[in-house]
Amino acid sequence: MTIQIVVTFGLVPERLEPTLAAFQELAEHTRREEGALRFDVFRSQEEEHTVVLVEEWADQAAIDLHMKEEYTRAFLGKVDGAFTDPARVHRLVEIGG
Protein backbone atom coordinates (compact mmCIF):
# COMPACT_ATOMS: atom_id res chain seq x y z
CA MET A 1 0.00 0.00 0.00
CA THR A 2 1.34 3.42 -0.94
CA ILE A 3 1.65 6.39 1.40
CA GLN A 4 -0.35 9.48 0.52
CA ILE A 5 0.45 12.80 2.16
CA VAL A 6 -0.90 16.34 1.94
CA VAL A 7 1.23 19.14 3.39
CA THR A 8 0.16 22.77 3.74
CA PHE A 9 2.48 25.72 4.19
CA GLY A 10 1.68 29.33 5.05
CA LEU A 11 4.19 31.60 3.29
CA VAL A 12 5.60 34.91 4.43
CA PRO A 13 4.26 37.39 1.83
CA GLU A 14 7.65 39.07 1.29
CA ARG A 15 9.22 35.69 0.46
CA LEU A 16 6.43 34.48 -1.85
CA GLU A 17 8.11 34.46 -5.26
CA PRO A 18 11.46 32.89 -4.30
CA THR A 19 9.68 30.32 -2.13
CA LEU A 20 7.34 29.32 -4.97
CA ALA A 21 10.37 28.95 -7.23
CA ALA A 22 12.07 26.75 -4.63
CA PHE A 23 8.98 24.53 -4.45
CA GLN A 24 8.94 24.18 -8.23
CA GLU A 25 12.59 23.21 -8.30
CA LEU A 26 12.06 20.66 -5.51
CA ALA A 27 9.14 19.13 -7.40
CA GLU A 28 11.18 18.78 -10.60
CA HIS A 29 13.88 16.83 -8.76
CA THR A 30 11.52 14.79 -6.61
CA ARG A 31 9.42 13.56 -9.54
CA ARG A 32 12.53 11.79 -10.85
CA GLU A 33 12.89 9.71 -7.68
CA GLU A 34 12.00 6.06 -8.14
CA GLY A 35 9.72 5.90 -5.08
CA ALA A 36 7.94 9.22 -5.72
CA LEU A 37 4.68 8.27 -7.40
CA ARG A 38 3.22 11.76 -7.16
CA PHE A 39 4.66 15.09 -6.02
CA ASP A 40 2.51 18.04 -7.02
CA VAL A 41 2.70 21.61 -5.76
CA PHE A 42 -0.40 23.78 -5.66
CA ARG A 43 -1.20 27.30 -4.56
CA SER A 44 -4.52 27.91 -2.85
CA GLN A 45 -6.98 30.06 -4.81
CA GLU A 46 -8.61 31.21 -1.56
CA GLU A 47 -5.40 31.93 0.36
CA GLU A 48 -2.72 33.21 -2.00
CA HIS A 49 0.06 32.69 0.55
CA THR A 50 -0.75 29.01 1.07
CA VAL A 51 1.06 26.21 -0.76
CA VAL A 52 -0.19 22.62 -0.75
CA LEU A 53 1.88 19.56 -1.59
CA VAL A 54 0.07 16.41 -2.69
CA GLU A 55 2.38 13.43 -2.48
CA GLU A 56 2.23 9.69 -3.03
CA TRP A 57 5.16 7.48 -2.12
CA ALA A 58 5.88 3.81 -2.73
CA ASP A 59 6.82 3.27 0.92
CA GLN A 60 8.45 4.84 3.97
CA ALA A 61 11.92 3.99 2.65
CA ALA A 62 11.25 6.22 -0.39
CA ILE A 63 10.28 9.11 1.90
CA ASP A 64 13.35 8.59 4.06
CA LEU A 65 15.60 8.60 0.98
CA HIS A 66 13.90 11.76 -0.32
CA MET A 67 14.60 13.58 2.94
CA LYS A 68 18.32 12.72 2.61
CA GLU A 69 18.69 13.98 -0.96
CA GLU A 70 20.99 16.97 -1.46
CA TYR A 71 18.31 18.95 -3.31
CA THR A 72 15.86 18.39 -0.45
CA ARG A 73 18.40 19.78 2.02
CA ALA A 74 19.10 22.67 -0.38
CA PHE A 75 15.35 23.40 -0.58
CA LEU A 76 15.10 23.51 3.21
CA GLY A 77 17.94 26.04 3.28
CA LYS A 78 16.28 28.22 0.63
CA VAL A 79 12.95 28.33 2.47
CA ASP A 80 14.34 28.79 5.97
CA GLY A 81 12.28 31.58 7.55
CA ALA A 82 9.77 31.65 4.65
CA PHE A 83 6.88 30.00 6.51
CA THR A 84 4.42 31.75 8.81
CA ASP A 85 4.01 28.62 10.94
CA PRO A 86 5.11 24.96 10.94
CA ALA A 87 4.01 22.89 7.95
CA ARG A 88 0.84 20.87 8.52
CA VAL A 89 1.46 17.27 7.45
CA HIS A 90 -1.48 14.96 6.84
CA ARG A 91 -0.87 11.27 6.14
CA LEU A 92 -4.06 10.09 4.55
CA VAL A 93 -6.06 6.93 5.20
CA GLU A 94 -8.97 5.88 3.05
CA ILE A 95 -12.35 5.92 4.73
CA GLY A 96 -13.83 2.44 4.69
CA GLY A 97 -10.69 1.03 3.12
HELIX and SHEET records of a PDB file:
HELIX    1   1 PRO A   13  ARG A   15  5                                   3    
HELIX    2   2 LEU A   16  THR A   30  1                                  15    
HELIX    3   3 GLN A   60  LYS A   68  1                                   9    
HELIX    4   4 GLU A   70  LYS A   78  1                                   9    
SHEET    1   A 4 ALA A  36  ARG A  43  0                                        
SHEET    2   A 4 THR A  50  TRP A  57 -1                                        
SHEET    3   A 4 ILE A   3  GLY A  10 -1                                        
SHEET    4   A 4 ARG A  88  ARG A  91 -1                                        
END                                                                             
